[in-house]
């Protein structure tokens, strides 16, 4: 069964629009994951800073204050590394999903 040129063009247009929406979905999901990671990191940093501030106010001497500062700095470095690892993993995941989406769209457009 042959399709008319108008039907073929309409179907191709629909595939392009569908592929565009799939790309938007992938990008939106990636942005949402990034936002969640940012909010989690910000809330954690705020809680840690408040706890450290209270502990610093209770410090009895310079050695205790220095120890507290070192612990806080070490913890911040570890959490920063974890945050950037999550950002990287999200970028890789989003890029992989985007590439798969675009490959699927290309496959749908390639004549058989």
Backbone as XML, in Angstrom:
<?xml version="1.0"?>
<chain id="A" units="angstrom">
  <residue number="1" name="UNK">
    <atom name="N" x="0.843" y="-1.179" z="0.000"/>
    <atom name="CA" x="0.000" y="0.000" z="0.000"/>
    <atom name="C" x="0.885" y="1.239" z="0.000"/>
  </residue>
  <residue number="2" name="UNK">
    <atom name="N" x="0.783" y="2.004" z="-1.061"/>
    <atom name="CA" x="1.562" y="3.231" z="-1.172"/>
    <atom name="C" x="0.848" y="4.361" z="-0.436"/>
  </residue>
  <residue number="3" name="UNK">
    <atom name="N" x="1.662" y="5.212" z="0.141"/>
    <atom name="CA" x="1.093" y="6.389" z="0.786"/>
    <atom name="C" x="1.352" y="7.587" z="-0.109"/>
  </residue>
  <residue number="4" name="UNK">
    <atom name="N" x="0.476" y="8.547" z="-0.001"/>
    <atom name="CA" x="0.630" y="9.742" z="-0.817"/>
    <atom name="C" x="1.804" y="10.562" z="-0.281"/>
  </residue>
  <residue number="5" name="UNK">
    <atom name="N" x="2.358" y="11.430" z="-1.113"/>
    <atom name="CA" x="3.448" y="12.283" z="-0.637"/>
    <atom name="C" x="3.033" y="13.146" z="0.553"/>
  </residue>
  <residue number="6" name="UNK">
    <atom name="N" x="1.771" y="13.577" z="0.569"/>
    <atom name="CA" x="1.289" y="14.391" z="1.678"/>
    <atom name="C" x="1.256" y="13.572" z="2.977"/>
  </residue>
  <residue number="7" name="UNK">
    <atom name="N" x="0.802" y="12.312" z="2.894"/>
    <atom name="CA" x="0.771" y="11.449" z="4.073"/>
    <atom name="C" x="2.185" y="11.156" z="4.578"/>
  </residue>
  <residue number="8" name="UNK">
    <atom name="N" x="3.078" y="10.912" z="3.648"/>
    <atom name="CA" x="4.468" y="10.647" z="4.031"/>
    <atom name="C" x="5.082" y="11.870" z="4.700"/>
  </residue>
  <residue number="9" name="UNK">
    <atom name="N" x="4.810" y="13.045" z="4.149"/>
    <atom name="CA" x="5.343" y="14.275" z="4.744"/>
    <atom name="C" x="4.748" y="14.508" z="6.123"/>
  </residue>
  <residue number="10" name="UNK">
    <atom name="N" x="3.454" y="14.255" z="6.267"/>
    <atom name="CA" x="2.795" y="14.423" z="7.564"/>
    <atom name="C" x="3.385" y="13.467" z="8.595"/>
  </residue>
  <residue number="11" name="UNK">
    <atom name="N" x="3.608" y="12.230" z="8.204"/>
    <atom name="CA" x="4.194" y="11.250" z="9.127"/>
    <atom name="C" x="5.620" y="11.640" z="9.521"/>
  </residue>
  <residue number="12" name="UNK">
    <atom name="N" x="6.388" y="12.123" z="8.568"/>
    <atom name="CA" x="7.756" y="12.565" z="8.868"/>
    <atom name="C" x="7.736" y="13.757" z="9.822"/>
  </residue>
  <residue number="13" name="UNK">
    <atom name="N" x="6.818" y="14.657" z="9.602"/>
    <atom name="CA" x="6.691" y="15.829" z="10.472"/>
    <atom name="C" x="6.316" y="15.404" z="11.886"/>
  </residue>
  <residue number="14" name="UNK">
    <atom name="N" x="5.386" y="14.469" z="11.990"/>
    <atom name="CA" x="4.980" y="13.965" z="13.307"/>
    <atom name="C" x="6.154" y="13.296" z="14.025"/>
  </residue>
  <residue number="15" name="UNK">
    <atom name="N" x="6.962" y="12.541" z="13.281"/>
    <atom name="CA" x="8.135" y="11.895" z="13.894"/>
    <atom name="C" x="9.125" y="12.937" z="14.403"/>
  </residue>
  <residue number="16" name="UNK">
    <atom name="N" x="9.314" y="14.003" z="13.633"/>
    <atom name="CA" x="10.219" y="15.069" z="14.057"/>
    <atom name="C" x="9.709" y="15.760" z="15.316"/>
  </residue>
  <residue number="17" name="UNK">
    <atom name="N" x="8.428" y="16.036" z="15.366"/>
    <atom name="CA" x="7.853" y="16.674" z="16.556"/>
    <atom name="C" x="7.975" y="15.745" z="17.757"/>
  </residue>
  <residue number="18" name="UNK">
    <atom name="N" x="7.678" y="14.462" z="17.552"/>
    <atom name="CA" x="7.798" y="13.490" z="18.642"/>
    <atom name="C" x="9.240" y="13.409" z="19.135"/>
  </residue>
  <residue number="19" name="UNK">
    <atom name="N" x="10.187" y="13.405" z="18.220"/>
    <atom name="CA" x="11.606" y="13.368" z="18.614"/>
    <atom name="C" x="11.965" y="14.628" z="19.398"/>
  </residue>
  <residue number="20" name="UNK">
    <atom name="N" x="11.453" y="15.765" z="19.001"/>
    <atom name="CA" x="11.701" y="17.008" z="19.737"/>
    <atom name="C" x="11.173" y="16.937" z="21.157"/>
  </residue>
  <residue number="21" name="UNK">
    <atom name="N" x="9.990" y="16.369" z="21.325"/>
    <atom name="CA" x="9.433" y="16.233" z="22.667"/>
    <atom name="C" x="10.227" y="15.240" z="23.514"/>
  </residue>
  <residue number="22" name="UNK">
    <atom name="N" x="10.736" y="14.176" z="22.884"/>
    <atom name="CA" x="11.578" y="13.223" z="23.637"/>
    <atom name="C" x="12.868" y="13.900" z="24.098"/>
  </residue>
  <residue number="23" name="UNK">
    <atom name="N" x="13.443" y="14.737" z="23.254"/>
    <atom name="CA" x="14.650" y="15.484" z="23.631"/>
    <atom name="C" x="14.342" y="16.416" z="24.803"/>
  </residue>
  <residue number="24" name="UNK">
    <atom name="N" x="13.215" y="17.108" z="24.733"/>
    <atom name="CA" x="12.821" y="18.000" z="25.824"/>
    <atom name="C" x="12.649" y="17.209" z="27.118"/>
  </residue>
  <residue number="25" name="UNK">
    <atom name="N" x="12.033" y="16.036" z="27.039"/>
    <atom name="CA" x="11.859" y="15.195" z="28.233"/>
    <atom name="C" x="13.201" y="14.821" z="28.848"/>
  </residue>
  <residue number="26" name="UNK">
    <atom name="N" x="14.144" y="14.399" z="28.027"/>
    <atom name="CA" x="15.468" y="13.999" z="28.517"/>
    <atom name="C" x="16.161" y="15.185" z="29.192"/>
  </residue>
  <residue number="27" name="UNK">
    <atom name="N" x="16.129" y="16.337" z="28.544"/>
    <atom name="CA" x="16.788" y="17.518" z="29.103"/>
    <atom name="C" x="16.117" y="17.983" z="30.389"/>
  </residue>
  <residue number="28" name="UNK">
    <atom name="N" x="14.800" y="17.913" z="30.444"/>
    <atom name="CA" x="14.072" y="18.314" z="31.645"/>
    <atom name="C" x="14.385" y="17.374" z="32.801"/>
  </residue>
  <residue number="29" name="UNK">
    <atom name="N" x="14.404" y="16.083" z="32.544"/>
    <atom name="CA" x="14.738" y="15.119" z="33.594"/>
    <atom name="C" x="16.155" y="15.347" z="34.118"/>
  </residue>
  <residue number="30" name="UNK">
    <atom name="N" x="17.088" y="15.627" z="33.228"/>
    <atom name="CA" x="18.453" y="15.921" z="33.644"/>
    <atom name="C" x="18.531" y="17.176" z="34.496"/>
  </residue>
  <residue number="31" name="UNK">
    <atom name="N" x="17.783" y="18.201" z="34.102"/>
    <atom name="CA" x="17.760" y="19.443" z="34.879"/>
    <atom name="C" x="17.134" y="19.223" z="36.256"/>
  </residue>
  <residue number="32" name="UNK">
    <atom name="N" x="16.109" y="18.388" z="36.317"/>
    <atom name="CA" x="15.475" y="18.099" z="37.605"/>
    <atom name="C" x="16.432" y="17.340" z="38.530"/>
  </residue>
  <residue number="33" name="UNK">
    <atom name="N" x="17.167" y="16.386" z="37.966"/>
    <atom name="CA" x="18.155" y="15.655" z="38.797"/>
    <atom name="C" x="19.234" y="16.603" z="39.299"/>
  </residue>
  <residue number="34" name="UNK">
    <atom name="N" x="19.676" y="17.513" z="38.444"/>
    <atom name="CA" x="20.691" y="18.485" z="38.848"/>
    <atom name="C" x="20.155" y="19.387" z="39.949"/>
  </residue>
  <residue number="35" name="UNK">
    <atom name="N" x="18.934" y="19.835" z="39.815"/>
    <atom name="CA" x="18.315" y="20.692" z="40.826"/>
    <atom name="C" x="18.221" y="19.963" z="42.162"/>
  </residue>
  <residue number="36" name="UNK">
    <atom name="N" x="17.840" y="18.691" z="42.134"/>
    <atom name="CA" x="17.753" y="17.909" z="43.368"/>
    <atom name="C" x="19.122" y="17.802" z="44.042"/>
  </residue>
  <residue number="37" name="UNK">
    <atom name="N" x="20.154" y="17.563" z="43.246"/>
    <atom name="CA" x="21.507" y="17.480" z="43.803"/>
    <atom name="C" x="21.934" y="18.816" z="44.407"/>
  </residue>
  <residue number="38" name="UNK">
    <atom name="N" x="21.594" y="19.910" z="43.739"/>
    <atom name="CA" x="21.942" y="21.239" z="44.247"/>
    <atom name="C" x="21.214" y="21.542" z="45.544"/>
  </residue>
  <residue number="39" name="UNK">
    <atom name="N" x="19.927" y="21.243" z="45.597"/>
    <atom name="CA" x="19.159" y="21.509" z="46.816"/>
    <atom name="C" x="19.663" y="20.661" z="47.986"/>
  </residue>
  <residue number="40" name="UNK">
    <atom name="N" x="19.970" y="19.409" z="47.706"/>
    <atom name="CA" x="20.495" y="18.527" z="48.748"/>
    <atom name="C" x="21.831" y="19.044" z="49.267"/>
  </residue>
  <residue number="41" name="UNK">
    <atom name="N" x="22.697" y="19.450" z="48.367"/>
    <atom name="CA" x="24.008" y="19.970" z="48.764"/>
    <atom name="C" x="23.868" y="21.271" z="49.549"/>
  </residue>
  <residue number="42" name="UNK">
    <atom name="N" x="22.991" y="22.151" z="49.105"/>
    <atom name="CA" x="22.806" y="23.433" z="49.791"/>
    <atom name="C" x="22.225" y="23.232" z="51.185"/>
  </residue>
  <residue number="43" name="UNK">
    <atom name="N" x="21.229" y="22.366" z="51.302"/>
    <atom name="CA" x="20.626" y="22.112" z="52.613"/>
    <atom name="C" x="21.639" y="21.475" z="53.552"/>
  </residue>
  <residue number="44" name="UNK">
    <atom name="N" x="22.426" y="20.545" z="53.045"/>
    <atom name="CA" x="23.460" y="19.907" z="53.859"/>
    <atom name="C" x="24.526" y="20.896" z="54.302"/>
  </residue>
  <residue number="45" name="UNK">
    <atom name="N" x="24.943" y="21.747" z="53.392"/>
    <atom name="CA" x="25.960" y="22.750" z="53.733"/>
    <atom name="C" x="25.443" y="23.715" z="54.789"/>
  </residue>
  <residue number="46" name="UNK">
    <atom name="N" x="24.199" y="24.103" z="54.663"/>
    <atom name="CA" x="23.608" y="25.018" z="55.643"/>
    <atom name="C" x="23.529" y="24.350" z="57.020"/>
  </residue>
  <residue number="47" name="UNK">
    <atom name="N" x="23.073" y="23.118" z="57.071"/>
    <atom name="CA" x="22.976" y="22.395" z="58.349"/>
    <atom name="C" x="24.355" y="22.201" z="58.971"/>
  </residue>
  <residue number="48" name="UNK">
    <atom name="N" x="25.336" y="21.839" z="58.159"/>
    <atom name="CA" x="26.700" y="21.645" z="58.665"/>
    <atom name="C" x="27.274" y="22.950" z="59.203"/>
  </residue>
  <residue number="49" name="UNK">
    <atom name="N" x="27.038" y="24.042" z="58.497"/>
    <atom name="CA" x="27.554" y="25.336" z="58.935"/>
    <atom name="C" x="26.927" y="25.740" z="60.264"/>
  </residue>
  <residue number="50" name="UNK">
    <atom name="N" x="25.624" y="25.515" z="60.398"/>
    <atom name="CA" x="24.949" y="25.869" z="61.655"/>
    <atom name="C" x="25.487" y="25.027" z="62.812"/>
  </residue>
  <residue number="51" name="UNK">
    <atom name="N" x="25.668" y="23.743" z="62.586"/>
    <atom name="CA" x="26.194" y="22.858" z="63.638"/>
    <atom name="C" x="27.628" y="23.238" z="63.995"/>
  </residue>
  <residue number="52" name="UNK">
    <atom name="N" x="28.428" y="23.555" z="63.002"/>
    <atom name="CA" x="29.817" y="23.937" z="63.249"/>
    <atom name="C" x="29.885" y="25.270" z="63.991"/>
  </residue>
  <residue number="53" name="UNK">
    <atom name="N" x="29.004" y="26.179" z="63.632"/>
    <atom name="CA" x="28.969" y="27.473" z="64.323"/>
    <atom name="C" x="28.655" y="27.275" z="65.810"/>
  </residue>
  <residue number="54" name="UNK">
    <atom name="N" x="27.708" y="26.430" z="66.112"/>
    <atom name="CA" x="27.366" y="26.155" z="67.513"/>
    <atom name="C" x="28.536" y="25.488" z="68.242"/>
  </residue>
  <residue number="55" name="UNK">
    <atom name="N" x="29.175" y="24.534" z="67.581"/>
    <atom name="CA" x="30.307" y="23.850" z="68.194"/>
    <atom name="C" x="31.469" y="24.819" z="68.419"/>
  </residue>
  <residue number="56" name="UNK">
    <atom name="N" x="31.680" y="25.733" z="67.474"/>
    <atom name="CA" x="32.762" y="26.714" z="67.619"/>
    <atom name="C" x="32.495" y="27.632" z="68.809"/>
  </residue>
  <residue number="57" name="UNK">
    <atom name="N" x="31.246" y="27.972" z="69.009"/>
    <atom name="CA" x="30.903" y="28.833" z="70.149"/>
    <atom name="C" x="31.173" y="28.120" z="71.476"/>
  </residue>
  <residue number="58" name="UNK">
    <atom name="N" x="31.104" y="26.797" z="71.482"/>
    <atom name="CA" x="31.349" y="26.026" z="72.713"/>
    <atom name="C" x="32.822" y="25.647" z="72.902"/>
  </residue>
  <residue number="59" name="UNK">
    <atom name="N" x="33.663" y="25.905" z="71.893"/>
    <atom name="CA" x="35.074" y="25.515" z="71.988"/>
    <atom name="C" x="35.730" y="26.186" z="73.190"/>
  </residue>
  <residue number="60" name="UNK">
    <atom name="N" x="36.538" y="25.400" z="73.902"/>
    <atom name="CA" x="37.152" y="25.890" z="75.138"/>
    <atom name="C" x="38.554" y="26.446" z="74.932"/>
  </residue>
  <residue number="61" name="UNK">
    <atom name="N" x="39.200" y="26.042" z="73.831"/>
    <atom name="CA" x="40.554" y="26.552" z="73.594"/>
    <atom name="C" x="40.857" y="26.538" z="72.096"/>
  </residue>
  <residue number="62" name="UNK">
    <atom name="N" x="42.015" y="27.084" z="71.755"/>
    <atom name="CA" x="42.403" y="27.210" z="70.349"/>
    <atom name="C" x="42.595" y="25.838" z="69.694"/>
  </residue>
  <residue number="63" name="UNK">
    <atom name="N" x="43.104" y="24.870" z="70.437"/>
    <atom name="CA" x="43.314" y="23.537" z="69.866"/>
    <atom name="C" x="41.983" y="22.892" z="69.477"/>
  </residue>
  <residue number="64" name="UNK">
    <atom name="N" x="40.997" y="23.035" z="70.328"/>
    <atom name="CA" x="39.676" y="22.477" z="70.025"/>
    <atom name="C" x="39.065" y="23.186" z="68.821"/>
  </residue>
  <residue number="65" name="UNK">
    <atom name="N" x="39.234" y="24.498" z="68.751"/>
    <atom name="CA" x="38.712" y="25.272" z="67.628"/>
    <atom name="C" x="39.431" y="24.891" z="66.328"/>
  </residue>
  <residue number="66" name="UNK">
    <atom name="N" x="40.736" y="24.706" z="66.397"/>
    <atom name="CA" x="41.501" y="24.308" z="65.217"/>
    <atom name="C" x="41.072" y="22.910" z="64.751"/>
  </residue>
  <residue number="67" name="UNK">
    <atom name="N" x="40.872" y="22.004" z="65.677"/>
    <atom name="CA" x="40.420" y="20.649" z="65.338"/>
    <atom name="C" x="39.039" y="20.699" z="64.666"/>
  </residue>
  <residue number="68" name="UNK">
    <atom name="N" x="38.170" y="21.507" z="65.205"/>
    <atom name="CA" x="36.829" y="21.660" z="64.641"/>
    <atom name="C" x="36.903" y="22.221" z="63.216"/>
  </residue>
  <residue number="69" name="UNK">
    <atom name="N" x="37.761" y="23.210" z="63.028"/>
    <atom name="CA" x="37.909" y="23.804" z="61.706"/>
    <atom name="C" x="38.454" y="22.778" z="60.704"/>
  </residue>
  <residue number="70" name="UNK">
    <atom name="N" x="39.413" y="21.970" z="61.120"/>
    <atom name="CA" x="39.975" y="20.947" z="60.231"/>
    <atom name="C" x="38.918" y="19.900" z="59.870"/>
  </residue>
  <residue number="71" name="UNK">
    <atom name="N" x="38.136" y="19.485" z="60.840"/>
    <atom name="CA" x="37.075" y="18.505" z="60.571"/>
    <atom name="C" x="36.049" y="19.075" z="59.590"/>
  </residue>
  <residue number="72" name="UNK">
    <atom name="N" x="35.698" y="20.331" z="59.812"/>
    <atom name="CA" x="34.722" y="20.976" z="58.946"/>
    <atom name="C" x="35.270" y="21.107" z="57.523"/>
  </residue>
  <residue number="73" name="UNK">
    <atom name="N" x="36.532" y="21.509" z="57.398"/>
    <atom name="CA" x="37.150" y="21.650" z="56.074"/>
    <atom name="C" x="37.233" y="20.296" z="55.363"/>
  </residue>
  <residue number="74" name="UNK">
    <atom name="N" x="37.628" y="19.254" z="56.078"/>
    <atom name="CA" x="37.732" y="17.909" z="55.496"/>
    <atom name="C" x="36.349" y="17.442" z="55.028"/>
  </residue>
  <residue number="75" name="UNK">
    <atom name="N" x="35.359" y="17.644" z="55.879"/>
    <atom name="CA" x="33.998" y="17.246" z="55.535"/>
    <atom name="C" x="33.496" y="18.005" z="54.306"/>
  </residue>
  <residue number="76" name="UNK">
    <atom name="N" x="33.790" y="19.300" z="54.252"/>
    <atom name="CA" x="33.372" y="20.102" z="53.095"/>
    <atom name="C" x="34.034" y="19.614" z="51.811"/>
  </residue>
  <residue number="77" name="UNK">
    <atom name="N" x="35.304" y="19.263" z="51.904"/>
    <atom name="CA" x="36.011" y="18.769" z="50.718"/>
    <atom name="C" x="35.395" y="17.456" z="50.230"/>
  </residue>
  <residue number="78" name="UNK">
    <atom name="N" x="35.091" y="16.563" z="51.160"/>
    <atom name="CA" x="34.478" y="15.279" z="50.782"/>
    <atom name="C" x="33.102" y="15.488" z="50.171"/>
  </residue>
  <residue number="79" name="UNK">
    <atom name="N" x="32.329" y="16.384" z="50.769"/>
    <atom name="CA" x="30.979" y="16.638" z="50.258"/>
    <atom name="C" x="31.027" y="17.358" z="48.919"/>
  </residue>
  <residue number="80" name="UNK">
    <atom name="N" x="31.989" y="18.240" z="48.729"/>
    <atom name="CA" x="32.130" y="18.914" z="47.436"/>
    <atom name="C" x="32.479" y="17.900" z="46.349"/>
  </residue>
  <residue number="81" name="UNK">
    <atom name="N" x="33.368" y="16.965" z="46.674"/>
    <atom name="CA" x="33.731" y="15.926" z="45.717"/>
    <atom name="C" x="32.516" y="15.068" z="45.369"/>
  </residue>
  <residue number="82" name="UNK">
    <atom name="N" x="31.736" y="14.703" z="46.370"/>
    <atom name="CA" x="30.533" y="13.906" z="46.120"/>
    <atom name="C" x="29.535" y="14.681" z="45.263"/>
  </residue>
  <residue number="83" name="UNK">
    <atom name="N" x="29.401" y="15.968" z="45.536"/>
    <atom name="CA" x="28.479" y="16.802" z="44.749"/>
    <atom name="C" x="28.916" y="16.836" z="43.283"/>
  </residue>
  <residue number="84" name="UNK">
    <atom name="N" x="30.193" y="17.128" z="43.049"/>
    <atom name="CA" x="30.654" y="17.230" z="41.661"/>
    <atom name="C" x="30.624" y="15.884" z="40.957"/>
  </residue>
  <residue number="85" name="UNK">
    <atom name="N" x="30.807" y="14.808" z="41.701"/>
    <atom name="CA" x="30.667" y="13.469" z="41.113"/>
    <atom name="C" x="29.218" y="13.267" z="40.666"/>
  </residue>
  <residue number="86" name="UNK">
    <atom name="N" x="28.255" y="13.674" z="41.501"/>
    <atom name="CA" x="26.842" y="13.548" z="41.145"/>
    <atom name="C" x="26.511" y="14.412" z="39.922"/>
  </residue>
  <residue number="87" name="UNK">
    <atom name="N" x="27.067" y="15.607" z="39.852"/>
    <atom name="CA" x="26.840" y="16.477" z="38.700"/>
    <atom name="C" x="27.401" y="15.823" z="37.434"/>
  </residue>
  <residue number="88" name="UNK">
    <atom name="N" x="28.609" y="15.278" z="37.532"/>
    <atom name="CA" x="29.234" y="14.603" z="36.393"/>
    <atom name="C" x="28.399" y="13.400" z="35.947"/>
  </residue>
  <residue number="89" name="UNK">
    <atom name="N" x="27.986" y="12.576" z="36.910"/>
    <atom name="CA" x="27.199" y="11.387" z="36.580"/>
    <atom name="C" x="25.877" y="11.777" z="35.928"/>
  </residue>
  <residue number="90" name="UNK">
    <atom name="N" x="25.272" y="12.848" z="36.404"/>
    <atom name="CA" x="24.036" y="13.327" z="35.795"/>
    <atom name="C" x="24.288" y="13.789" z="34.365"/>
  </residue>
  <residue number="91" name="UNK">
    <atom name="N" x="25.386" y="14.488" z="34.144"/>
    <atom name="CA" x="25.713" y="14.952" z="32.793"/>
    <atom name="C" x="25.938" y="13.766" z="31.851"/>
  </residue>
  <residue number="92" name="UNK">
    <atom name="N" x="26.634" y="12.754" z="32.337"/>
    <atom name="CA" x="26.872" y="11.565" z="31.516"/>
    <atom name="C" x="25.556" y="10.858" z="31.207"/>
  </residue>
  <residue number="93" name="UNK">
    <atom name="N" x="24.728" y="10.687" z="32.232"/>
    <atom name="CA" x="23.448" y="10.015" z="32.039"/>
    <atom name="C" x="22.561" y="10.792" z="31.065"/>
  </residue>
  <residue number="94" name="UNK">
    <atom name="N" x="22.496" y="12.089" z="31.238"/>
    <atom name="CA" x="21.675" y="12.919" z="30.350"/>
    <atom name="C" x="22.220" y="12.874" z="28.924"/>
  </residue>
  <residue number="95" name="UNK">
    <atom name="N" x="23.533" y="12.958" z="28.791"/>
    <atom name="CA" x="24.142" y="12.891" z="27.462"/>
    <atom name="C" x="23.893" y="11.557" z="26.784"/>
  </residue>
  <residue number="96" name="UNK">
    <atom name="N" x="23.982" y="10.481" z="27.547"/>
    <atom name="CA" x="23.731" y="9.145" z="26.994"/>
    <atom name="C" x="22.279" y="9.011" z="26.545"/>
  </residue>
  <residue number="97" name="UNK">
    <atom name="N" x="21.363" y="9.487" z="27.386"/>
    <atom name="CA" x="19.949" y="9.422" z="27.027"/>
    <atom name="C" x="19.652" y="10.298" z="25.809"/>
  </residue>
  <residue number="98" name="UNK">
    <atom name="N" x="20.273" y="11.455" z="25.751"/>
    <atom name="CA" x="20.073" y="12.352" z="24.618"/>
    <atom name="C" x="20.607" y="11.725" z="23.331"/>
  </residue>
  <residue number="99" name="UNK">
    <atom name="N" x="21.780" y="11.122" z="23.408"/>
    <atom name="CA" x="22.345" y="10.463" z="22.228"/>
    <atom name="C" x="21.444" y="9.322" z="21.753"/>
  </residue>
  <residue number="100" name="UNK">
    <atom name="N" x="20.909" y="8.552" z="22.701"/>
    <atom name="CA" x="20.009" y="7.456" z="22.330"/>
    <atom name="C" x="18.738" y="7.998" z="21.691"/>
  </residue>
  <residue number="101" name="UNK">
    <atom name="N" x="18.240" y="9.071" z="22.226"/>
    <atom name="CA" x="17.029" y="9.701" z="21.693"/>
    <atom name="C" x="17.272" y="10.189" z="20.271"/>
  </residue>
  <residue number="102" name="UNK">
    <atom name="N" x="18.394" y="10.848" z="20.063"/>
    <atom name="CA" x="18.707" y="11.357" z="18.729"/>
    <atom name="C" x="18.994" y="10.232" z="17.746"/>
  </residue>
  <residue number="103" name="UNK">
    <atom name="N" x="19.629" y="9.153" z="18.221"/>
    <atom name="CA" x="19.885" y="8.004" z="17.353"/>
    <atom name="C" x="18.571" y="7.363" z="16.936"/>
  </residue>
  <residue number="104" name="UNK">
    <atom name="N" x="17.640" y="7.280" z="17.864"/>
    <atom name="CA" x="16.323" y="6.726" z="17.547"/>
    <atom name="C" x="15.622" y="7.598" z="16.518"/>
  </residue>
  <residue number="105" name="UNK">
    <atom name="N" x="15.697" y="8.908" z="16.697"/>
    <atom name="CA" x="15.065" y="9.826" z="15.745"/>
    <atom name="C" x="15.703" y="9.690" z="14.369"/>
  </residue>
  <residue number="106" name="UNK">
    <atom name="N" x="17.024" y="9.531" z="14.336"/>
    <atom name="CA" x="17.721" y="9.372" z="13.061"/>
    <atom name="C" x="17.313" y="8.066" z="12.393"/>
  </residue>
  <residue number="107" name="UNK">
    <atom name="N" x="17.182" y="7.020" z="13.205"/>
    <atom name="CA" x="16.791" y="5.715" z="12.672"/>
    <atom name="C" x="15.373" y="5.774" z="12.093"/>
  </residue>
  <residue number="108" name="UNK">
    <atom name="N" x="14.499" y="6.517" z="12.757"/>
    <atom name="CA" x="13.120" y="6.652" z="12.276"/>
    <atom name="C" x="13.068" y="7.425" z="10.961"/>
  </residue>
  <residue number="109" name="UNK">
    <atom name="N" x="14.024" y="8.352" z="10.772"/>
    <atom name="CA" x="14.031" y="9.190" z="9.563"/>
    <atom name="C" x="14.737" y="8.517" z="8.390"/>
  </residue>
  <residue number="110" name="UNK">
    <atom name="N" x="15.611" y="7.550" z="8.678"/>
    <atom name="CA" x="16.381" y="6.892" z="7.618"/>
    <atom name="C" x="15.463" y="5.981" z="6.820"/>
  </residue>
  <residue number="111" name="UNK">
    <atom name="N" x="15.450" y="6.152" z="5.505"/>
    <atom name="CA" x="14.606" y="5.262" z="4.685"/>
    <atom name="C" x="15.066" y="3.822" z="4.793"/>
  </residue>
  <residue number="112" name="UNK">
    <atom name="N" x="14.126" y="2.950" z="4.782"/>
    <atom name="CA" x="14.429" y="1.507" z="4.925"/>
    <atom name="C" x="14.597" y="0.848" z="3.608"/>
  </residue>
</chain>
